[in-house]
Amino acid sequence: MQNAETLASSDYEKKNQDVVEVAKKEDSELDKFNKSEKVSNEELRVKGGINGQATAGGSSEAGLMSLAKNIQAKENELPGGLNRFTAFNDEFHHEKNPHSKHTEGLAMDFSLKDASKSSEASDYIKNQLIKSGMDEKDRKSTRLNSSH
């Protein structure tokens, strides 16, 4: 008879194997998202330009900038269409909300050409992130102050 620890380990290994199998099946879809046409930092449509107020708080993490580039490169697939990025690590968040992920270079805001599609755009991006292995289970900011 197996003890509880061995059973738990076996269940864990089975779940891990399931995750690996799902990831393999989704690799081709992920590759389509991640291997988008290249967009440089300078080509990002950022409020005030790449060195303007939207980035005046400091640098942002490379992964976040990569996500922004992917969003812009695939803007025709984004419901509502990308208008521009409005905040990364910016002065506003440093002054008004110093504990925001923006101040750590881990958050960005952007606007859509059709703001009525913000819910669909959010779902689209969440699905792309889930496919890439990031899933925060509907974690929403308590400080969200507009549909951006």
C-alpha positions as CSV (number, residue, x, y, z in Angstrom):
1,M,0.0,0.0,0.0
2,Q,1.3,3.5,-0.9
3,N,1.5,6.1,1.7
4,A,-0.1,9.5,1.4
5,E,3.1,11.2,0.5
6,T,3.8,8.9,-2.4
7,L,0.2,9.3,-3.7
8,A,0.5,13.1,-3.5
9,S,3.8,13.0,-5.4
10,S,2.3,10.7,-8.0
11,D,-0.7,13.1,-8.4
12,Y,1.7,16.0,-8.7
13,E,3.7,14.2,-11.4
14,K,0.5,13.3,-13.4
15,K,-0.6,17.0,-13.3
16,N,2.8,18.2,-14.4
17,Q,2.7,15.7,-17.3
18,D,-0.7,17.0,-18.2
19,V,0.5,20.5,-18.3
20,V,3.5,19.5,-20.5
21,E,1.2,17.8,-22.9
22,V,-1.1,20.9,-23.1
23,A,1.9,23.1,-23.6
24,K,3.2,21.0,-26.5
25,K,-0.2,21.1,-28.2
26,E,-0.3,24.9,-27.9
27,D,3.3,25.5,-29.0
28,S,2.4,26.2,-32.6
29,E,-0.3,28.7,-31.6
30,L,2.1,30.3,-29.1
31,D,4.8,30.5,-31.8
32,K,2.4,32.5,-34.0
33,F,1.9,35.0,-31.2
34,N,5.5,35.2,-30.0
35,K,7.2,35.2,-33.4
36,S,5.5,38.4,-34.5
37,E,7.1,40.9,-36.8
38,K,9.7,42.9,-34.9
39,V,8.8,46.2,-33.4
40,S,11.5,48.3,-31.8
41,N,11.0,50.4,-28.7
42,E,11.2,53.5,-30.8
43,E,8.4,52.2,-33.1
44,L,6.0,51.7,-30.2
45,R,3.1,54.2,-30.3
46,V,3.6,55.7,-26.8
47,K,1.9,58.8,-25.4
48,G,4.6,61.5,-25.5
49,G,7.0,59.3,-27.3
50,I,9.2,56.4,-26.0
51,N,11.1,58.9,-23.8
52,G,8.1,61.0,-22.7
53,Q,5.9,61.0,-19.7
54,A,4.7,57.4,-20.2
55,T,8.2,56.2,-19.4
56,A,9.5,59.0,-17.2
57,G,9.5,56.9,-14.1
58,G,12.3,54.6,-15.2
59,S,12.8,51.5,-17.3
60,S,10.4,48.6,-17.7
61,E,11.1,44.9,-17.6
62,A,12.1,43.4,-21.0
63,G,9.3,41.0,-20.9
64,L,6.7,43.7,-20.5
65,M,8.2,45.6,-23.5
66,S,8.2,42.4,-25.5
67,L,4.5,42.0,-24.7
68,A,3.9,45.6,-25.8
69,K,5.7,45.0,-29.1
70,N,3.7,41.9,-29.7
71,I,0.4,43.7,-29.0
72,Q,1.4,46.4,-31.5
73,A,2.6,44.0,-34.1
74,K,-0.7,42.1,-33.9
75,E,-2.9,45.1,-33.4
76,N,-5.2,44.0,-36.2
77,E,-6.1,40.9,-34.1
78,L,-6.7,43.0,-31.0
79,P,-10.4,43.7,-30.5
80,G,-10.9,47.4,-30.6
81,G,-7.6,48.0,-32.3
82,L,-4.6,49.5,-30.5
83,N,-4.6,53.3,-30.3
84,R,-1.4,53.9,-28.2
85,F,0.4,52.9,-25.0
86,T,-0.3,55.5,-22.3
87,A,1.8,54.4,-19.4
88,F,4.6,52.1,-18.5
89,N,6.9,53.1,-15.6
90,D,5.6,56.6,-15.5
91,E,5.8,59.6,-13.2
92,F,2.0,59.6,-12.5
93,H,2.1,56.2,-10.9
94,H,5.2,57.1,-8.9
95,E,3.4,60.2,-7.5
96,K,-0.1,58.9,-7.1
97,N,0.3,55.2,-6.5
98,P,3.9,54.3,-5.5
99,H,3.0,50.7,-4.8
100,S,1.7,50.1,-8.3
101,K,3.4,47.5,-10.5
102,H,4.0,50.4,-12.9
103,T,6.7,51.7,-10.6
104,E,8.5,48.3,-10.8
105,G,8.4,48.3,-14.6
106,L,5.8,45.5,-14.5
107,A,2.7,47.1,-15.8
108,M,1.5,49.1,-18.8
109,D,-1.7,50.9,-19.9
110,F,-2.9,51.4,-23.4
111,S,-5.9,52.8,-25.1
112,L,-8.0,51.3,-27.9
113,K,-9.4,52.9,-31.0
114,D,-12.8,51.5,-30.0
115,A,-13.0,51.6,-26.2
116,S,-16.3,49.7,-26.2
117,K,-14.2,46.6,-27.0
118,S,-12.0,46.8,-23.9
119,S,-13.5,43.7,-22.4
120,E,-12.8,41.7,-25.5
121,A,-9.3,43.1,-25.8
122,S,-8.6,42.1,-22.2
123,D,-9.8,38.6,-22.8
124,Y,-7.7,38.3,-26.0
125,I,-4.5,39.4,-24.1
126,K,-5.3,37.1,-21.1
127,N,-5.7,34.2,-23.5
128,Q,-2.4,34.9,-25.2
129,L,-0.7,35.1,-21.8
130,I,-2.3,31.9,-20.5
131,K,-1.1,30.1,-23.7
132,S,2.4,31.4,-22.8
133,G,2.2,29.9,-19.3
134,M,1.1,33.0,-17.4
135,D,-2.3,32.7,-15.6
136,E,-3.3,34.9,-12.7
137,K,-6.9,33.6,-12.4
138,D,-8.9,36.8,-12.9
139,R,-6.7,38.9,-10.6
140,K,-7.9,42.4,-11.0
141,S,-6.3,45.6,-9.8
142,T,-8.3,47.3,-7.1
143,R,-6.8,50.6,-8.3
144,L,-8.0,50.5,-11.9
145,N,-9.4,54.0,-12.6
146,S,-10.6,53.8,-16.2
147,S,-10.9,51.5,-19.2
148,H,-7.3,51.7,-20.3
